[in-house]
Amino acid sequence: MTTQKCLRSAILVAVLGCYTVIQAQENHSIHFQSGVLSEVTISAVSKQAEQYANWQDYTFESHAYYILQFEALPDAKTRSALLLQGVELLDYFPNYAYLARGPQWIPPGQFSARAVLPIQGVYKLGRKLTAELEASPEGLLSLRALPMPGISAQKLSEALKQEGFQTSEADAFSVFLDAPKSAIIQLANHPALYFLELAPPPPTPEGEQANALMRANWQSQAPAGNYDGDNVVIGIADDGTVNHVDKKGRLINMTNINWGTHGDMTTGIAIGAGNIDPLARGLAPAAKVQLSLINGYPQIQNAVQYYQQYQTITTSTSYGESCGGYYSSATQFIDNQIFSNANLMHHFSAGNSSSSGCSSVYGS
């Protein structure tokens, strides 16, 4: 055997040996947003939990919530055996661990799992909230709390109020409240609460900030780039005609109908000159808009014609193209257009389909 072959064989043996060691040392740490539980900690907490007579401190409305960890992902037989005991696996935590719900009378020592853990409040904290608590132990925080699966946000809100926490509102899936940092763990320990995070900041209109957010204000000024949309034609189909000084001389109007003001807004974001209010300047203040009525999506159906006739190289449609992200005949039609015309591109809004919001949570 040559020296080169010997070397290759030695490398292969070493790689296989490392793979075998890795397989034998499967990682069973549990990862939460607030941190990682080591295998040593898991073993200690699980042994302590086995001494519990029941799950009284982790029970809400006769259902106990806890963590079950297995040696490997549970198969159908294991899941069926748990269901016969009234135990459901609700959510997954890496590695090989699940949020479980079952009758409170089942003692922890009865499960044939690798580990059984009470779901303590510290496990329920979001990453940013954890960092905020580590930065300073004092202060008041605005929070969003999510209920355990199967518990409504309204029910969680009522339960927290009974414990002295003043919730401000509850939406379809979460509860908002303010609480001092010193009470965060007490709050998170409530058995009806599944996850606790910092509340999102209040929404603010982004229209006047769009240029800065997208760096368009910088890109449109020499010597940075001088990208102001000059010699570019954008196809927009909306609710009809537009008459505004900010777009004077830069509209190719394909309709005489006017249904409302939505088109004023979309064209303004695109090509507004900022004559009246410089803060409202559009992303491409020197571009032109070829404006159509939305009915029938003419900016899509006639895109190749408009591309050849007006040099309309891109279209913008504030209506999304169906819900669910499915590949439809309309999608195929659009793909064929852009594959056949290298300089043509279409843009659609995400998360809606015409007047449908595609969701009971988000608006259209």
C-alpha angles and dihedrals in degrees: 000000000000124000090249092054091048090052092050091049092050091050091049092050090049092050093048090047092052091048091052091051091048091050091049092049098053111179113244099172113130120231124211128169088252094053147298128291110216121221090251092055092045091053093049095047092045093052089050091050091053088069091063115107090208143340097264095138091051098045131108122181093346094309121109121209121206143139124265119193123193135196088242136000107298115252127218092271092055092047091049091051090052092048090054086060090048093253121139128191105223110172139006130242119187122271109042094303131125140192103241134193124201146137112306093229095068105101115226092240091064096071120095092215128123090246138001116203135180109236100242124199095251090062090059099059123111120237096251092045090051091052091048091053091048092050095055134357094210135067143066120280134198107226143187118211125196120205126233113270109279094027119101122231089240091055091050090049091053092047093051091049089055088057091053100262115132110221116198101200144340126217129190095293112009147041127230124211145146120239137167116253090242090064098046097098092045088052094046091049092066106117093224092057118087106174135012125195141157111281114252115255115263112274117256128192110263099196096101092038096049096094092054095041091053094038089238091134090059095041093052095057124079134265089027093063114302090225102159100141096259111166091011122121118202121198114220126175116192142129099319144278125005127209114183134135091230090067100036113146093005102083125097097197116205097174142050094197123100121191101167148313103290090098090053088059098045094046090045092054088050106043110358110147096208093232094144098031119012089202088065094057113137129241093255106026094175098047128101128234124217099207125205136169111260095234109115093002094260091177086065102034093048097032096119092048092049090045090056096039104039102013089244099173101173137030131204122202120182090200115084120234102248131307126276101035095261123166103242136174088263089055091050091050091053092046091053090051096053094041090053094044110044095192096050123095136173127207126196134183116254125229101030142069112207105298093347118098092204087225142059089224104050127050125237 
